[in-house]
Amino acid sequence: MENIAEYLKAERSQEWRDEVRKSMKTKLRLEKVRVQMSEEDPNVRNTNNIEVNTGLSVEEAVLEAQRCIDCPTPTCMTGCPVGINIPKFVKKIETEDFLGAAAVLKDTNGLPAVCGRVCPQEKQCEAQCFYTIKLGKPAVAIGHLERFAADFEQKSGQIAIPEVAKSNKIKLGVVGSGPAGLAASGDLAKFGYDVTVFEALHEIGGVLKYGIPEFRLPNDVVDVEIESLKQMGVKFRTNFIVGKTASFEDLKEDGFKAFFVGSGAGLPRFMNIPGENYNGIFSSNEYLTRVNLMNAANPEYDTPVHSGKLVAVIGGGNTAMDSVRTAKRLGADRSMIIYRRSEAEMPARLEEVKHAKEEGIEFMNLHNPLEYYADDKGMVKSMKVQKMELGEPDSSGRRRPIAIEGSEFILEVDTVVVSVGVSPNPIVPAALPKLEITDWGTIVVDKDTMQSTTIPEIFAGGDIVRGGATVILAMGDGRKAAAGMHKYIQEKIKAN
């Protein structure tokens, strides 16, 4: 029969007809092409802080959600550090229950609008999608759909506040308001605890505010998600350095029974090469913090940042991309990435590299700085650069860069941003001498509960444990620690 509808009406069992319909539906889904999110014009966006990605329309979101083929075993969930029920929220979008989709996300993720923008889904949930692992095709755009659902809720004005248990009046402290701290505080509030987050800076959000530029993550998006935590009862104290403003003993005397430490990795690393202390050479932490959090790009403010016309950023990660793209927006004529390996070895997200290239960023891969030179006022004016080639893979699995002798040359620069990594914030370990730490300064914890191996009332996660983590991995640590803290407190109550 040529007509499929008539074919299905033929003498067949209902089970057979259902199976045919399901296989036809799956075939149609498999043939759909992944929706591409639209972006602002590169030659416009590289002059301001407007968000690069513009989000999906309702029609685009529904079409993309229809690509999900309802896997019996949804492998995508195995790639999500916070355990989002991905098939469930995607199906909600397919049926146009967008607020329902947001509610599913917020069951396990208190920052869906953030994660939908900055998490490397291509290495996590989307890397485990059926399309990717079985067909070698583009995965369902889980990150785009997460952002869509979260943004839809924010714009609707119908923001659902997660349900919290009745207050048990037990005080718990969270050190740091970055993604790990925010995730931990949200889950602890759901358990009914009296949670206070202590933030050293004047703005809540940690790296979400000071480290990620607004063209990737607008501050108002972060603020809405923080407001939801406040509505859940979480308290925030800014300009408060635990270990300096008050000690842990002071806070324990004030009634705090346990602490989650999510103080991050705010200690910048440098390369220790000659001239690195000249004026005009910054760590990426200082450069981005001054621009993102202190309005240093505005010359009318008291703390302007020097950002010249010939800017070199050393490194190949996401922070390097943020720095070099920020320099372009601050008026640099030539913004350069200098990276000692090839583009294939870059740890930055492919999307960030793509956006940087579109915006006119110059990539000097297989190059490495050796020395900086300054003018008579101590301001950097040039740098000696050496060409590199790749050898055998090192312990990281990436091919090891090898210097090419006699390939050195001088490159004119007037600003340098060093983005070669960070180390854990040392303040908390210094304040707790009994705390077990590694040779790298990270806190040693039980991987299942995130509890300190030496001080039972201390839990930790994120960069202070990992040394460097994505937003979503830090949030996963925060959620795991919240569960561990809850178990610890309840066991102490039973013991007493």
C-alpha positions as CSV (number, residue, x, y, z in Angstrom):
1,M,0.0,0.0,0.0
2,E,1.3,3.4,-0.9
3,N,-0.7,5.3,1.7
4,I,0.9,4.8,5.1
5,A,-2.2,5.6,7.0
6,E,-4.2,2.9,5.1
7,Y,-1.3,0.5,5.7
8,L,-1.5,1.0,9.4
9,K,-5.3,0.3,9.3
10,A,-4.7,-3.1,7.8
11,E,-5.2,-6.3,9.8
12,R,-2.3,-6.0,12.2
13,S,-2.1,-6.3,16.0
14,Q,-2.3,-3.1,18.0
15,E,1.2,-3.9,19.4
16,W,2.6,-4.1,15.8
17,R,1.0,-0.8,14.8
18,D,2.4,0.9,17.9
19,E,5.8,-0.4,17.1
20,V,5.6,0.8,13.5
21,R,4.5,4.3,14.6
22,K,7.3,4.4,17.2
23,S,9.9,3.4,14.6
24,M,8.6,6.0,12.1
25,K,8.7,8.7,14.8
26,T,12.2,7.7,15.7
27,K,13.3,7.8,12.0
28,L,11.8,11.3,11.6
29,R,13.6,12.5,14.8
30,L,16.9,11.1,13.6
31,E,16.6,13.0,10.3
32,K,16.1,16.3,12.0
33,V,19.1,18.7,11.9
34,R,20.3,20.3,15.2
35,V,19.1,23.9,15.6
36,Q,21.8,26.5,15.5
37,M,21.5,29.3,18.1
38,S,21.8,32.8,16.5
39,E,24.6,35.2,17.5
40,E,25.2,38.9,17.4
41,D,27.3,40.3,14.6
42,P,31.0,39.8,15.5
43,N,31.9,43.3,14.3
44,V,29.3,44.8,16.5
45,R,29.6,42.7,19.6
46,N,33.4,43.1,19.8
47,T,32.9,46.7,20.7
48,N,30.5,46.2,23.6
49,N,29.3,43.8,26.3
50,I,26.1,42.6,24.6
51,E,25.6,38.8,25.0
52,V,27.0,37.0,22.0
53,N,24.5,34.1,21.9
54,T,20.9,35.3,21.6
55,G,19.1,32.2,22.7
56,L,16.5,30.0,21.0
57,S,13.0,31.1,19.9
58,V,10.0,29.0,21.1
59,E,9.8,27.4,17.7
60,E,13.5,26.5,17.6
61,A,13.4,25.1,21.2
62,V,10.4,22.9,20.4
63,L,12.0,21.6,17.2
64,E,15.3,20.8,19.0
65,A,13.4,19.1,21.8
66,Q,11.7,16.9,19.2
67,R,15.1,15.4,18.3
68,C,15.3,13.6,21.6
69,I,14.4,10.0,20.8
70,D,13.4,8.9,24.3
71,C,16.3,6.5,25.0
72,P,15.3,3.6,27.3
73,T,18.6,4.2,29.1
74,P,19.3,8.0,28.9
75,T,23.1,8.0,28.7
76,C,23.1,11.8,28.6
77,M,22.3,11.9,32.4
78,T,25.5,10.0,33.1
79,G,27.4,13.1,31.9
80,C,25.7,15.6,34.2
81,P,27.6,16.3,37.4
82,V,24.4,17.6,39.2
83,G,22.1,14.8,38.0
84,I,19.5,16.7,36.0
85,N,16.7,14.6,34.6
86,I,17.5,15.6,31.1
87,P,14.9,13.6,29.1
88,K,12.2,14.8,31.4
89,F,12.9,18.5,31.0
90,V,13.5,18.1,27.2
91,K,10.1,16.4,26.9
92,K,8.5,19.3,28.8
93,I,9.8,21.7,26.2
94,E,8.6,19.4,23.4
95,T,5.0,19.6,24.8
96,E,5.5,23.4,25.3
97,D,5.4,23.2,29.1
98,F,8.3,25.5,29.5
99,L,7.7,26.4,33.1
100,G,7.5,22.7,33.8
101,A,10.8,22.2,32.1
102,A,12.4,24.9,34.3
103,A,10.9,23.2,37.4
104,V,12.5,19.9,36.5
105,L,15.9,21.7,36.0
106,K,15.6,23.4,39.4
107,D,15.0,20.1,41.2
108,T,18.7,19.5,41.0
109,N,20.3,22.6,39.6
110,G,19.8,26.0,41.3
111,L,21.6,27.9,38.5
112,P,20.1,26.6,35.2
113,A,20.3,29.9,33.3
114,V,24.0,30.1,34.3
115,C,24.8,26.5,33.4
116,G,23.0,26.7,30.1
117,R,25.4,29.4,29.1
118,V,28.8,28.5,30.5
119,C,28.9,24.7,31.1
120,P,30.9,22.6,28.6
121,Q,28.0,20.4,27.6
122,E,29.9,19.2,24.6
123,K,32.2,17.4,27.0
124,Q,29.6,16.3,29.5
125,C,25.9,15.5,28.9
126,E,26.0,16.1,25.1
127,A,29.1,13.9,24.8
128,Q,27.0,11.0,26.1
129,C,24.0,11.7,23.9
130,F,22.8,8.8,21.6
131,Y,23.4,10.9,18.5
132,T,27.0,11.4,19.5
133,I,28.1,8.0,20.8
134,K,26.0,5.8,18.4
135,L,25.6,7.8,15.2
136,G,28.5,10.3,15.3
137,K,26.0,13.1,14.7
138,P,25.5,16.4,16.6
139,A,23.9,15.8,20.0
140,V,20.6,17.2,21.1
141,A,21.4,20.8,22.1
142,I,20.9,20.1,25.8
143,G,22.7,23.3,26.9
144,H,20.7,25.5,24.6
145,L,17.5,23.9,25.8
146,E,18.5,24.4,29.5
147,R,19.2,28.1,28.8
148,F,15.9,28.4,27.0
149,A,13.8,26.9,29.8
150,A,15.5,29.0,32.5
151,D,15.3,32.2,30.5
152,F,11.7,31.6,29.7
153,E,10.9,31.3,33.4
154,Q,12.9,34.4,34.3
155,K,11.1,36.5,31.6
156,S,7.7,35.1,32.5
157,G,7.8,36.6,35.9
158,Q,6.6,33.3,37.3
159,I,9.8,32.1,39.0
160,A,9.1,29.1,41.1
161,I,11.0,29.0,44.4
162,P,12.0,25.4,45.3
163,E,10.3,24.0,48.3
164,V,12.2,24.0,51.6
165,A,11.7,21.9,54.7
166,K,10.6,23.5,57.9
167,S,13.5,25.3,59.6
168,N,15.4,23.2,62.1
169,K,17.3,26.3,63.3
170,I,20.7,24.7,62.9
171,K,23.2,27.2,61.6
172,L,25.6,26.2,58.8
173,G,28.2,28.4,57.1
174,V,29.2,28.5,53.5
175,V,32.6,30.1,52.6
176,G,32.5,31.6,49.1
177,S,29.5,32.5,46.9
178,G,30.8,30.9,43.7
179,P,29.0,28.0,42.0
180,A,30.1,25.4,44.6
181,G,28.9,27.6,47.5
182,L,25.7,28.6,45.8
183,A,24.8,24.9,45.0
184,A,25.6,23.8,48.5
185,S,23.6,26.6,50.1
186,G,20.6,25.9,48.0
187,D,20.5,22.2,48.9
188,L,21.2,22.9,52.6
189,A,18.3,25.4,52.6
190,K,16.0,22.7,51.2
191,F,17.0,20.4,54.1
192,G,15.7,23.2,56.5
193,Y,19.1,24.6,57.7
194,D,19.8,28.2,58.6
195,V,22.4,28.9,55.9
196,T,24.7,31.9,55.8
197,V,27.1,32.4,52.8
198,F,30.2,34.5,53.5
199,E,31.7,36.3,50.5
200,A,35.0,38.1,50.6
201,L,34.1,40.6,47.8
202,H,31.4,43.1,47.6
203,E,29.3,41.2,45.0
204,I,27.7,37.8,45.4
205,G,28.5,35.2,42.7
206,G,32.2,34.6,42.9
207,V,33.8,33.6,39.6
208,L,30.3,34.0,37.9
209,K,30.6,37.7,38.6
210,Y,34.4,38.6,38.6
211,G,35.7,35.9,36.2
212,I,33.2,35.6,33.4
213,P,32.5,38.6,31.2
214,E,29.0,39.8,30.6
215,F,29.2,39.0,26.9
216,R,29.2,35.4,28.0
217,L,27.1,35.6,31.2
218,P,25.1,38.7,32.0
219,N,25.2,39.8,35.6
220,D,21.4,40.2,35.8
221,V,21.0,36.5,34.9
222,V,23.2,35.6,37.8
223,D,21.3,38.0,40.1
224,V,17.9,36.4,39.4
225,E,19.2,33.0,40.3
226,I,20.8,34.4,43.5
227,E,17.5,36.1,44.4
228,S,15.8,32.6,44.3
229,L,18.3,31.4,46.9
230,K,17.5,34.4,49.1
231,Q,13.8,33.6,48.7
232,M,14.6,30.1,50.0
233,G,16.1,31.7,53.1
234,V,19.8,31.7,52.3
235,K,21.6,34.7,53.9
236,F,24.6,36.4,52.4
237,R,27.3,38.5,54.1
238,T,29.6,40.3,51.7
239,N,33.0,41.9,52.5
240,F,33.6,39.0,54.9
241,I,36.8,37.0,54.8
242,V,36.4,33.8,56.9
243,G,39.8,33.4,58.6
244,K,40.4,37.2,58.6
245,T,37.2,39.1,59.4
246,A,36.3,36.3,61.8
247,S,37.9,32.9,62.6
248,F,36.2,29.6,62.3
249,E,36.3,29.5,66.1
250,D,34.5,32.8,66.3
251,L,31.8,31.5,64.0
252,K,31.5,28.3,66.0
253,E,31.0,30.4,69.1
254,D,28.2,32.2,67.2
255,G,26.4,28.9,66.8
256,F,27.6,27.5,63.4
257,K,27.8,23.7,63.5
258,A,29.6,23.0,60.2
259,F,31.0,24.7,57.2
260,F,31.3,24.2,53.5
261,V,34.4,25.7,52.0
262,G,34.1,26.8,48.4
263,S,36.7,29.6,48.4
264,G,37.9,28.8,44.9
265,A,41.3,29.2,43.3
266,G,42.0,32.9,43.3
267,L,45.7,32.8,43.5
268,P,47.2,33.5,40.1
269,R,50.2,31.7,38.6
270,F,52.9,33.3,36.6
271,M,55.6,31.9,34.4
272,N,58.6,33.3,36.4
273,I,60.4,34.7,33.4
274,P,62.5,37.9,33.3
275,G,60.5,41.1,33.3
276,E,57.2,39.6,34.5
277,N,56.9,42.3,37.2
278,Y,56.8,45.3,34.7
279,N,53.8,47.6,34.7
280,G,51.2,46.6,32.2
281,I,51.5,42.8,32.9
282,F,48.5,41.4,34.7
283,S,47.3,38.0,35.8
284,S,44.0,37.1,34.2
285,N,42.4,37.2,37.7
286,E,43.3,40.8,38.3
287,Y,42.5,41.9,34.7
288,L,39.0,40.3,34.6
289,T,38.1,41.2,38.2
290,R,39.0,44.8,37.7
291,V,37.0,45.0,34.5
292,N,34.0,42.8,35.4
293,L,33.6,43.7,39.1
294,M,35.1,47.2,39.6
295,N,34.0,49.0,36.3
296,A,37.7,49.5,35.6
297,A,37.0,49.9,31.9
298,N,35.4,53.2,32.7
299,P,38.1,55.9,33.0
300,E,35.8,57.9,35.3
301,Y,36.1,55.3,38.0
302,D,38.7,55.4,40.7
303,T,40.4,52.1,39.7
304,P,40.9,52.2,36.0
305,V,42.8,49.3,34.3
306,H,45.5,49.8,31.8
307,S,44.6,48.0,28.6
308,G,46.5,49.2,25.6
309,K,46.4,48.8,21.8
310,L,48.8,45.8,21.5
311,V,47.5,43.2,24.0
312,A,49.0,39.7,24.3
313,V,47.2,37.1,26.4
314,I,49.3,34.1,27.4
315,G,47.4,30.8,27.6
316,G,44.7,28.7,25.8
317,G,41.9,28.2,28.2
318,N,38.5,29.7,28.6
319,T,39.9,32.4,30.9
320,A,42.5,33.3,28.3
321,M,39.6,33.7,25.7
322,D,37.6,35.8,28.1
323,S,40.7,38.1,28.7
324,V,41.6,38.5,25.0
325,R,38.0,39.2,24.0
326,T,37.7,41.7,26.8
327,A,40.9,43.5,25.6
328,K,39.3,43.8,22.1
329,R,36.2,45.3,23.6
330,L,38.4,47.8,25.5
331,G,39.8,49.1,22.2
332,A,42.9,47.0,21.5
333,D,44.0,47.3,17.8
334,R,45.7,43.9,18.0
335,S,44.5,41.3,20.5
336,M,46.6,38.1,20.5
337,I,46.5,34.7,22.0
338,I,50.0,33.3,22.6
339,Y,49.8,29.6,23.3
340,R,52.7,27.1,23.3
341,R,50.7,24.2,21.9
342,S,48.5,23.9,18.7
343,E,44.9,24.8,18.5
344,A,44.0,21.1,18.8
345,E,45.4,21.0,22.3
346,M,43.6,24.1,23.6
347,P,41.5,23.5,26.7
348,A,39.1,26.3,25.8
349,R,35.6,25.4,24.6
350,L,35.4,25.2,20.8
351,E,32.6,27.8,20.9
352,E,34.8,30.3,22.7
353,V,37.7,29.8,20.2
354,K,35.2,30.2,17.3
355,H,33.7,33.4,18.8
356,A,37.2,34.8,19.4
357,K,38.3,34.2,15.8
358,E,35.0,35.8,14.5
359,E,35.8,38.9,16.6
360,G,39.2,39.4,15.1
361,I,41.4,37.8,17.7
362,E,44.8,36.7,16.4
363,F,46.0,33.3,17.4
364,M,49.8,32.7,17.7
365,N,49.8,29.0,18.5
366,L,53.1,27.1,19.0
367,H,54.7,30.2,20.5
368,N,55.9,30.8,24.0
369,P,57.2,34.0,25.8
370,L,60.7,34.0,27.1
371,E,61.3,37.6,28.4
372,Y,59.6,41.0,28.7
373,Y,61.2,44.4,28.0
374,A,60.1,47.8,29.4
375,D,60.5,51.5,28.5
376,D,62.3,53.9,30.8
377,K,59.1,54.3,32.9
378,G,58.9,50.6,33.6
379,M,56.0,49.9,31.3
380,V,56.1,46.8,29.2
381,K,56.9,47.5,25.5
382,S,57.9,44.2,24.0
383,M,58.5,40.5,24.6
384,K,60.8,37.9,23.3
385,V,58.8,35.0,21.8
386,Q,60.1,31.5,20.8
387,K,58.5,29.2,18.3
388,M,57.5,25.7,19.4
389,E,56.9,22.3,17.9
390,L,55.0,19.4,19.3
391,G,56.6,16.2,20.6
392,E,55.2,13.1,22.2
393,P,52.1,13.3,24.5
394,D,52.9,14.3,28.2
395,S,51.0,13.2,31.4
396,S,48.0,15.3,30.4
397,G,47.6,13.4,27.1
398,R,48.5,16.4,25.1
399,R,51.5,16.6,22.9
400,R,54.5,18.2,24.7
401,P,55.7,21.5,23.3
402,I,59.4,21.6,22.4
403,A,61.3,24.8,21.8
404,I,62.8,25.4,18.3
405,E,66.3,26.7,18.8
406,G,67.1,30.0,17.0
407,S,63.5,30.8,16.4
408,E,63.2,33.7,18.9
409,F,61.9,37.1,17.8
410,I,60.7,40.3,19.4
411,L,57.0,41.2,19.5
412,E,55.8,44.7,20.4
413,V,53.1,44.7,23.2
414,D,51.9,47.3,25.6
415,T,49.7,45.0,27.8
416,V,50.2,41.4,28.7
417,V,47.7,39.2,30.5
418,V,49.1,36.0,31.9
419,S,46.5,33.2,31.9
420,V,48.4,30.0,32.6
421,G,46.4,28.7,35.6
422,V,45.5,29.4,39.2
423,S,46.2,27.9,42.6
424,P,43.8,27.4,45.5
425,N,43.0,30.3,47.7
426,P,45.3,29.8,50.7
427,I,43.4,31.8,53.4
428,V,41.2,28.9,54.7
429,P,44.1,26.4,54.9
430,A,46.2,29.0,56.7
431,A,43.4,29.6,59.2
432,L,43.0,25.9,59.9
433,P,46.5,24.3,60.7
434,K,45.0,20.9,61.3
435,L,43.4,20.8,57.9
436,E,45.0,18.2,55.6
437,I,46.0,19.7,52.3
438,T,47.9,18.4,49.3
439,D,51.3,19.7,48.0
440,W,49.3,21.9,45.6
441,G,47.3,23.5,48.4
442,T,44.0,21.8,47.8
443,I,41.9,20.5,50.7
444,V,41.9,16.7,51.1
445,V,38.3,15.4,51.4
446,D,36.4,12.1,51.2
447,K,35.2,12.0,47.6
448,D,31.8,10.6,48.5
449,T,30.8,13.2,51.2
450,M,33.3,16.0,50.5
451,Q,34.2,15.9,54.2
452,S,37.6,16.9,55.4
453,T,39.8,14.0,56.3
454,T,41.0,15.8,59.5
455,I,38.4,18.2,60.7
456,P,34.9,16.6,60.6
457,E,32.9,19.8,60.6
458,I,34.7,21.1,57.5
459,F,33.4,20.1,54.0
460,A,34.8,21.5,50.8
461,G,34.4,21.4,47.0
462,G,35.1,23.2,43.7
463,D,38.5,24.7,42.9
464,I,39.7,24.5,46.6
465,V,39.5,20.7,46.2
466,R,40.1,20.2,42.5
467,G,42.6,23.0,41.8
468,G,40.5,24.0,38.8
469,A,37.0,23.0,37.8
470,T,34.2,23.9,35.5
471,V,31.1,25.7,37.0
472,I,29.0,22.5,36.8
473,L,31.7,20.3,38.4
474,A,32.0,22.8,41.3
475,M,28.2,22.7,41.6
476,G,28.2,18.9,41.7
477,D,30.7,19.1,44.6
478,G,28.5,21.6,46.4
479,R,25.5,19.3,46.1
480,K,27.5,16.2,47.2
481,A,28.8,18.2,50.2
482,A,25.4,19.4,51.2
483,A,24.2,15.8,51.4
484,G,27.3,14.9,53.4
485,M,26.8,17.8,55.8
486,H,23.2,16.8,56.3
487,K,24.2,13.2,57.1
488,Y,26.9,14.4,59.5
489,I,24.6,16.8,61.4
490,Q,21.8,14.2,61.6
491,E,24.2,11.6,62.9
492,K,25.4,14.0,65.6
493,I,21.9,14.7,66.6
494,K,21.1,11.0,67.0
495,A,24.3,10.5,68.9
496,N,23.3,13.1,71.4
